[in-house]
Amino acid sequence: MPEGVQVAVIGDWDADGAVSAAIVYYTQAKLGVFPLSGRIKPWLAPSGPRSLPDTIGGLPGCPEVLVILDIPYTEEIAKALRLFRGSGCSGRIYYFDHHPSTIDALPELEDDLHVDAVVGKSATAVLLRTFLAGMGVRLTPRLEGFVKAVAVLEGSRRKASQLVNSDIREEGLVQLAASISKALNRTRSADLWRSYVEWLANPLPFESPKIRLPGVTGAVDLIEASYDLGKEADEEAKQAAVDLAMGAESLGFIKFVDARGKWKKRGATALASYIHRITGQPVAVLVEKRDGGLLLVIRASHGAAVRIAEILRAMNALEDVGGHGNVATGRVPRELDVDRLKQLLRRAVFQAMQELNSRRT
């Protein structure tokens, strides 16, 4: 960490993480009210649940405040935070998140790790906005609009309708926020992530900075790059979904797609969503991560996806579960073979559907 940096902000790669990081950047660097008093430029880094321990471990120093945004809590993160505390870093830690694993770990975060955790089922940007509103902090129109856009993307439509009046701009902001997520997922560029965070936090209303991207000659417009990269990611996922849907295996109420060796890019949730549209049924897509681990992505309507994932977690068939109602993800334990996973998935889906039907009646 550069000398003199007092605030470290680590957010997820997606739009919710970037918008949340932009909110903290704005309140600290522009307003000087949170998390410390005084205008201080925070140190920024994108991360995910699997890379967060390395990001925390790589902090060359002890910031006065560490802010973690929109990253599902795992046992590895718990170990990293304990090492952070054990290394003599006594600074304040804020943890804003909406994933089930973090909500479940609230007592551990607060009591064992002495973390100021703000959790809930709304998008992380919504939780952060509500927290700051309690301090009397008002966001810029740009940030307000993107909070709503993120809420829509994360499925919090009721919450979103309470934030900003609906008009024609809403659809454009939602599309841009989705493109930002896809662009970041595609490039995994930390510089691009920071560019989005700083642009979102800028109180000036119109400018869109020029940035440089890997493999691109010359500077490009940040917003145009978002749409272009998002479109490219969409086209790749759509084409792959058509091919994979043909080989989907029926497991009762759900289609199972083994995409190992067939989908090696990021964006597995978008892939699952396209397969869901093609088949018209709930789907579970198994992909292999770059570290060799397996990730299961579940896409189902009416909030069933996250419930299926929760049941699988209770069966010890999934770890590090995250999700937002209709889309859920989880890491498959290395000791669990795929045939056993499919057996448990069939049971979990049947249980979830029984629960859903009983609520309807």
C-alpha positions as CSV (number, residue, x, y, z in Angstrom):
1,M,0.0,0.0,0.0
2,P,1.4,3.4,-0.9
3,E,2.8,5.4,2.1
4,G,0.2,7.6,3.7
5,V,-2.9,5.6,2.6
6,Q,-5.3,5.4,5.5
7,V,-8.4,3.8,3.9
8,A,-8.4,0.6,1.9
9,V,-11.5,-0.3,-0.1
10,I,-11.9,-3.8,-1.6
11,G,-15.1,-4.5,-3.6
12,D,-16.4,-7.3,-5.8
13,W,-15.8,-7.2,-9.5
14,D,-19.4,-6.7,-10.6
15,A,-21.5,-3.6,-10.8
16,D,-22.8,-3.9,-7.2
17,G,-19.2,-4.0,-6.0
18,A,-18.0,-1.2,-8.2
19,V,-21.0,1.1,-7.3
20,S,-20.5,0.3,-3.6
21,A,-16.8,1.1,-3.9
22,A,-17.7,4.4,-5.7
23,I,-20.0,5.4,-2.9
24,V,-17.2,4.9,-0.3
25,Y,-14.8,6.7,-2.6
26,Y,-17.2,9.6,-2.9
27,T,-18.0,9.9,0.8
28,Q,-14.3,9.7,1.7
29,A,-12.4,11.5,-1.1
30,K,-15.1,14.1,-2.1
31,L,-17.1,14.7,1.1
32,G,-14.6,13.6,3.8
33,V,-17.3,12.1,6.1
34,F,-17.0,8.3,5.8
35,P,-15.3,6.2,6.9
36,L,-12.9,8.8,8.3
37,S,-13.2,12.5,8.7
38,G,-11.3,14.5,6.1
39,R,-10.8,14.2,2.4
40,I,-8.6,11.2,1.9
41,K,-8.2,9.3,-1.4
42,P,-8.8,5.6,-0.6
43,W,-6.7,2.8,-1.9
44,L,-8.9,0.7,-4.2
45,A,-8.8,-3.0,-5.2
46,P,-11.3,-5.4,-6.9
47,S,-11.5,-8.9,-5.5
48,G,-13.7,-11.9,-5.1
49,P,-14.3,-14.5,-2.4
50,R,-11.5,-16.7,-3.5
51,S,-9.0,-13.9,-4.1
52,L,-9.9,-11.8,-1.1
53,P,-7.5,-13.6,1.3
54,D,-4.6,-12.8,-1.1
55,T,-5.8,-9.2,-1.5
56,I,-5.9,-8.8,2.3
57,G,-2.7,-10.6,2.8
58,G,-1.0,-8.4,0.2
59,L,-1.8,-5.2,2.0
60,P,1.7,-3.8,2.7
61,G,0.7,-2.0,5.9
62,C,-2.1,-1.5,8.3
63,P,-4.8,0.9,7.1
64,E,-6.8,2.8,9.7
65,V,-9.9,1.5,8.0
66,L,-10.5,-1.5,5.8
67,V,-13.8,-1.6,3.9
68,I,-15.0,-4.9,2.2
69,L,-17.9,-4.6,-0.2
70,D,-20.2,-7.2,-1.8
71,I,-18.0,-10.3,-1.3
72,P,-19.5,-13.5,0.1
73,Y,-18.0,-14.5,3.4
74,T,-16.0,-17.8,3.4
75,E,-13.9,-19.7,5.9
76,E,-10.8,-18.6,3.9
77,I,-11.8,-15.0,4.4
78,A,-12.3,-15.6,8.1
79,K,-8.7,-17.0,8.3
80,A,-7.4,-14.0,6.3
81,L,-9.1,-11.5,8.7
82,R,-7.7,-13.4,11.7
83,L,-4.2,-13.1,10.2
84,F,-4.8,-9.4,9.5
85,R,-5.8,-8.9,13.2
86,G,-3.0,-11.2,14.4
87,S,-0.4,-9.2,12.4
88,G,-1.0,-6.2,14.7
89,C,-3.5,-4.4,12.4
90,S,-6.0,-3.0,14.8
91,G,-7.8,-0.7,12.3
92,R,-11.5,-0.7,11.9
93,I,-13.1,-3.1,9.5
94,Y,-16.4,-2.5,7.7
95,Y,-18.1,-5.3,5.9
96,F,-21.1,-4.5,3.7
97,D,-22.7,-7.5,2.0
98,H,-26.0,-9.2,1.1
99,H,-24.9,-12.8,0.3
100,P,-26.4,-15.6,2.5
101,S,-23.0,-16.8,3.8
102,T,-22.2,-13.4,5.1
103,I,-25.6,-12.9,6.7
104,D,-25.3,-16.3,8.4
105,A,-21.8,-15.3,9.7
106,L,-22.9,-12.0,11.3
107,P,-22.3,-13.2,14.9
108,E,-18.8,-14.5,14.0
109,L,-18.0,-11.2,12.2
110,E,-19.1,-9.0,15.0
111,D,-18.2,-11.0,18.1
112,D,-15.1,-13.0,17.1
113,L,-13.5,-10.7,14.4
114,H,-14.7,-7.4,15.8
115,V,-15.9,-6.3,12.3
116,D,-18.6,-3.6,11.8
117,A,-20.8,-5.7,9.5
118,V,-23.9,-4.3,7.7
119,V,-25.8,-7.2,6.0
120,G,-29.2,-7.7,4.5
121,K,-31.0,-9.1,1.5
122,S,-30.9,-5.9,-0.5
123,A,-28.1,-5.2,-3.0
124,T,-24.9,-4.1,-1.2
125,A,-25.1,-0.6,-2.8
126,V,-28.6,-0.3,-1.3
127,L,-27.4,-1.4,2.1
128,L,-24.6,1.1,2.0
129,R,-26.9,3.9,0.8
130,T,-29.3,3.3,3.6
131,F,-26.4,3.2,6.2
132,L,-25.1,6.5,5.0
133,A,-28.6,8.1,4.8
134,G,-28.8,7.4,8.6
135,M,-25.7,9.6,8.9
136,G,-27.4,12.4,6.9
137,V,-25.2,11.7,3.8
138,R,-26.7,12.4,0.4
139,L,-25.4,10.9,-2.8
140,T,-25.0,12.5,-6.2
141,P,-27.7,11.9,-8.8
142,R,-25.3,9.7,-10.7
143,L,-24.7,7.4,-7.7
144,E,-28.4,7.5,-6.8
145,G,-29.3,6.3,-10.3
146,F,-26.7,3.5,-10.3
147,V,-27.8,2.3,-6.9
148,K,-31.3,1.8,-8.3
149,A,-29.9,0.2,-11.4
150,V,-27.9,-2.3,-9.3
151,A,-30.9,-3.0,-7.2
152,V,-32.8,-3.9,-10.3
153,L,-30.0,-6.2,-11.5
154,E,-29.8,-7.9,-8.1
155,G,-33.5,-8.5,-8.1
156,S,-34.5,-6.0,-5.5
157,R,-37.2,-4.4,-7.6
158,R,-39.4,-3.4,-4.6
159,K,-36.4,-1.7,-3.0
160,A,-35.4,-0.1,-6.3
161,S,-38.8,1.5,-6.8
162,Q,-38.4,3.3,-3.4
163,L,-35.1,4.9,-4.4
164,V,-35.6,6.8,-7.6
165,N,-38.7,7.7,-9.6
166,S,-39.0,5.5,-12.6
167,D,-38.5,7.1,-16.0
168,I,-36.9,6.4,-19.4
169,R,-33.4,6.9,-17.9
170,E,-33.9,3.9,-15.6
171,E,-33.6,1.4,-18.4
172,G,-30.5,3.0,-19.8
173,L,-28.8,3.0,-16.4
174,V,-29.7,-0.7,-15.9
175,Q,-28.3,-1.6,-19.3
176,L,-25.1,0.4,-18.6
177,A,-24.7,-1.2,-15.1
178,A,-25.2,-4.7,-16.7
179,S,-22.6,-3.8,-19.4
180,I,-20.1,-2.7,-16.7
181,S,-20.5,-6.1,-14.9
182,K,-20.0,-7.9,-18.2
183,A,-17.0,-5.8,-19.2
184,L,-15.3,-6.4,-15.9
185,N,-16.1,-10.1,-16.0
186,R,-14.7,-10.3,-19.4
187,T,-11.5,-8.3,-18.9
188,R,-10.8,-8.9,-15.2
189,S,-8.9,-5.6,-15.4
190,A,-8.2,-4.0,-12.0
191,D,-7.4,-0.7,-13.8
192,L,-10.8,-0.8,-15.6
193,W,-12.6,-1.5,-12.3
194,R,-10.8,1.5,-10.7
195,S,-11.7,3.7,-13.7
196,Y,-15.4,2.8,-13.2
197,V,-15.2,3.5,-9.5
198,E,-13.6,6.9,-10.0
199,W,-16.0,7.8,-12.8
200,L,-19.1,6.8,-10.8
201,A,-17.8,8.8,-7.8
202,N,-17.2,11.9,-9.8
203,P,-19.8,14.6,-9.0
204,L,-19.4,16.2,-12.4
205,P,-22.5,15.1,-14.5
206,F,-21.4,14.6,-18.1
207,E,-17.8,13.6,-18.7
208,S,-16.7,10.1,-19.7
209,P,-13.0,9.6,-19.4
210,K,-10.7,8.0,-22.0
211,I,-9.1,4.8,-20.8
212,R,-6.6,2.2,-22.1
213,L,-7.5,-1.5,-22.3
214,P,-5.3,-4.5,-22.7
215,G,-5.0,-5.4,-26.4
216,V,-6.5,-2.1,-27.6
217,T,-4.5,0.5,-29.4
218,G,-5.0,4.0,-28.1
219,A,-7.5,5.3,-25.6
220,V,-11.2,4.5,-25.7
221,D,-14.2,6.0,-24.1
222,L,-15.1,4.4,-20.9
223,I,-18.9,4.1,-21.6
224,E,-18.5,3.0,-25.2
225,A,-16.0,0.3,-24.0
226,S,-18.5,-0.9,-21.5
227,Y,-21.2,-1.5,-24.1
228,D,-18.8,-3.0,-26.6
229,L,-17.2,-5.4,-24.1
230,G,-20.7,-6.3,-22.7
231,K,-22.0,-7.1,-26.2
232,E,-19.0,-9.3,-27.0
233,A,-19.5,-11.2,-23.7
234,D,-23.2,-11.6,-24.5
235,E,-22.6,-13.0,-28.0
236,E,-20.2,-15.6,-26.7
237,A,-22.5,-16.7,-23.9
238,K,-25.5,-16.9,-26.3
239,Q,-23.7,-19.1,-28.8
240,A,-22.3,-21.4,-26.1
241,A,-25.8,-21.7,-24.5
242,V,-27.3,-22.9,-27.7
243,D,-24.8,-25.7,-28.0
244,L,-24.9,-26.7,-24.3
245,A,-28.7,-26.6,-24.1
246,M,-28.8,-29.5,-26.6
247,G,-27.0,-31.8,-24.2
248,A,-28.8,-30.8,-21.0
249,E,-29.7,-33.7,-18.7
250,S,-33.1,-33.8,-17.1
251,L,-33.0,-34.3,-13.3
252,G,-36.6,-34.1,-12.4
253,F,-37.6,-30.5,-12.4
254,I,-34.2,-29.1,-13.4
255,K,-31.9,-29.4,-16.4
256,F,-28.3,-30.2,-15.6
257,V,-25.5,-29.0,-17.9
258,D,-22.0,-30.2,-17.4
259,A,-20.0,-27.4,-19.0
260,R,-16.6,-28.6,-17.8
261,G,-14.1,-28.3,-20.7
262,K,-16.7,-26.6,-22.8
263,W,-16.9,-23.2,-21.1
264,K,-13.6,-21.9,-20.0
265,K,-14.4,-18.2,-19.8
266,R,-15.9,-16.1,-17.0
267,G,-19.5,-15.2,-17.0
268,A,-21.0,-18.5,-16.0
269,T,-24.1,-16.8,-14.5
270,A,-24.9,-15.2,-17.9
271,L,-24.4,-18.6,-19.6
272,A,-26.8,-20.2,-17.2
273,S,-29.4,-17.5,-17.8
274,Y,-29.3,-18.0,-21.5
275,I,-29.6,-21.8,-21.2
276,H,-32.6,-21.1,-18.9
277,R,-34.3,-19.0,-21.6
278,I,-33.7,-21.7,-24.2
279,T,-34.9,-24.6,-22.2
280,G,-37.7,-22.8,-20.4
281,Q,-36.8,-24.8,-17.3
282,P,-34.7,-24.3,-14.1
283,V,-31.1,-25.1,-14.9
284,A,-27.9,-26.0,-13.0
285,V,-24.6,-25.4,-14.9
286,L,-21.4,-27.0,-13.7
287,V,-18.2,-25.2,-14.8
288,E,-14.6,-25.6,-13.9
289,K,-12.7,-22.6,-12.5
290,R,-9.2,-21.6,-13.4
291,D,-7.9,-23.0,-10.1
292,G,-9.4,-26.4,-10.9
293,G,-12.4,-26.1,-8.5
294,L,-15.9,-26.6,-9.6
295,L,-18.7,-24.0,-9.5
296,L,-22.4,-24.8,-9.8
297,V,-24.6,-22.0,-11.1
298,I,-28.4,-22.4,-10.6
299,R,-30.9,-20.4,-12.5
300,A,-34.6,-20.7,-11.6
301,S,-37.6,-18.4,-11.3
302,H,-39.7,-17.3,-8.3
303,G,-36.7,-17.2,-5.9
304,A,-36.2,-21.0,-6.2
305,A,-32.5,-20.8,-7.2
306,V,-31.2,-19.5,-3.9
307,R,-33.4,-21.9,-2.0
308,I,-32.0,-24.9,-4.0
309,A,-28.5,-23.7,-3.3
310,E,-29.3,-23.3,0.5
311,I,-30.6,-26.9,0.6
312,L,-27.5,-28.2,-1.2
313,R,-25.3,-26.3,1.3
314,A,-27.2,-28.0,4.2
315,M,-26.5,-31.3,2.4
316,N,-22.8,-30.4,2.3
317,A,-22.9,-30.4,-1.5
318,L,-22.1,-26.7,-1.9
319,E,-19.8,-24.2,-0.2
320,D,-19.5,-20.4,-0.3
321,V,-23.1,-20.0,-1.6
322,G,-24.1,-16.7,-3.0
323,G,-27.1,-15.6,-4.9
324,H,-30.0,-13.2,-5.4
325,G,-33.2,-15.2,-5.6
326,N,-33.3,-16.4,-9.2
327,V,-29.5,-16.9,-9.7
328,A,-27.4,-18.7,-7.1
329,T,-23.8,-20.0,-7.2
330,G,-21.8,-22.3,-5.0
331,R,-18.4,-24.1,-4.9
332,V,-18.6,-27.9,-5.1
333,P,-16.5,-29.5,-2.4
334,R,-13.5,-31.3,-4.0
335,E,-14.3,-34.6,-2.3
336,L,-17.8,-34.7,-3.9
337,D,-18.0,-36.5,-7.3
338,V,-20.4,-35.3,-10.0
339,D,-22.7,-38.3,-9.9
340,R,-23.3,-37.7,-6.2
341,L,-23.8,-34.0,-6.8
342,K,-26.5,-34.8,-9.4
343,Q,-28.3,-37.1,-6.9
344,L,-28.3,-34.4,-4.2
345,L,-29.3,-31.8,-6.8
346,R,-32.4,-33.8,-7.7
347,R,-33.4,-34.1,-4.1
348,A,-32.8,-30.4,-3.4
349,V,-34.9,-29.3,-6.3
350,F,-37.8,-31.5,-5.3
351,Q,-37.7,-30.1,-1.8
352,A,-37.5,-26.5,-3.0
353,M,-40.4,-27.1,-5.4
354,Q,-42.5,-28.6,-2.6
355,E,-41.8,-25.6,-0.4
356,L,-42.6,-23.2,-3.3
357,N,-45.9,-24.9,-4.1
358,S,-47.0,-25.0,-0.4
359,R,-46.4,-21.2,-0.2
360,R,-48.6,-20.7,-3.3
361,T,-51.5,-22.7,-1.9
